[in-house]
Amino acid sequence: MAGTIKLEVVTPEKTVVDEDAQIVMAPGSLGELGILIGHTPFLTTLKLGMLHYNDVDGTERFVYVNGGFLEALPSFRVVKKGV
């Protein structure tokens, strides 16, 4: 399926990432999870670890997360406590 996911990684203080991604991999509290365009909507908790994603050019990017929440919607958003 062609298209991109709107990825937002935010803390209470600032937005860390705000860009489109081809795929997002995140450290869910029940295990690693991957999200592609068209994924079923869900809400889950995150554990400490590395969130990685491929940007629109295919470059793999990394963001350290210190727990928090992940919400997958038609737009994709990660809300977390700290970086």
C-alpha positions as CSV (number, residue, x, y, z in Angstrom):
1,M,0.0,0.0,0.0
2,A,1.5,3.3,-1.1
3,G,1.5,6.4,1.2
4,T,3.0,7.7,4.4
5,I,2.3,7.9,8.1
6,K,2.2,11.2,9.9
7,L,4.6,10.7,12.8
8,E,4.7,13.0,15.8
9,V,6.8,12.4,18.8
10,V,6.0,14.9,21.6
11,T,6.9,15.6,25.1
12,P,5.2,18.0,27.5
13,E,7.9,20.6,26.6
14,K,8.3,20.2,22.9
15,T,7.7,18.4,19.6
16,V,10.7,16.1,19.0
17,V,9.7,14.7,15.6
18,D,7.0,15.9,13.1
19,E,7.4,14.3,9.7
20,D,6.1,11.6,7.4
21,A,7.3,8.1,7.6
22,Q,7.1,4.9,5.5
23,I,7.2,2.5,8.6
24,V,7.5,3.0,12.3
25,M,8.8,0.4,14.8
26,A,8.3,1.1,18.5
27,P,9.1,-0.6,21.8
28,G,5.6,-1.5,23.0
29,S,5.2,-2.7,26.6
30,L,4.1,-6.1,25.3
31,G,6.9,-6.3,22.7
32,E,8.2,-4.6,19.6
33,L,5.5,-3.4,17.2
34,G,5.5,-2.2,13.6
35,I,3.1,0.2,12.0
36,L,2.5,0.7,8.2
37,I,0.0,2.9,6.4
38,G,-3.6,1.6,7.0
39,H,-2.8,-0.1,10.3
40,T,-5.8,-0.8,12.6
41,P,-6.2,2.0,15.1
42,F,-5.0,1.2,18.6
43,L,-3.6,2.7,21.8
44,T,-0.8,1.1,23.8
45,T,1.9,1.9,26.3
46,L,5.6,2.2,25.4
47,K,8.5,0.9,27.4
48,L,12.0,2.4,27.5
49,G,13.8,1.8,24.2
50,M,14.5,2.9,20.6
51,L,11.7,4.0,18.3
52,H,12.9,3.8,14.7
53,Y,11.3,4.8,11.4
54,N,12.1,5.2,7.8
55,D,11.5,8.7,6.5
56,V,10.0,9.5,3.0
57,D,13.5,9.1,1.4
58,G,14.0,5.6,3.0
59,T,16.6,6.8,5.6
60,E,16.3,5.0,8.9
61,R,16.0,7.4,11.8
62,F,16.1,6.7,15.6
63,V,14.5,8.4,18.6
64,Y,15.0,7.2,22.2
65,V,11.8,6.9,24.2
66,N,11.5,6.8,27.9
67,G,8.1,5.1,28.1
68,G,4.8,6.9,27.3
69,F,1.9,6.1,25.0
70,L,1.5,5.3,21.3
71,E,-1.7,6.0,19.4
72,A,-2.2,4.7,15.9
73,L,-4.9,6.6,14.0
74,P,-5.3,7.7,10.4
75,S,-2.5,10.0,11.6
76,F,0.1,8.5,13.9
77,R,1.1,10.0,17.1
78,V,3.4,9.1,19.9
79,V,3.0,10.9,23.2
80,K,5.6,10.3,25.8
81,K,7.0,11.7,29.1
82,G,10.6,12.5,28.2
83,V,13.4,12.1,25.7
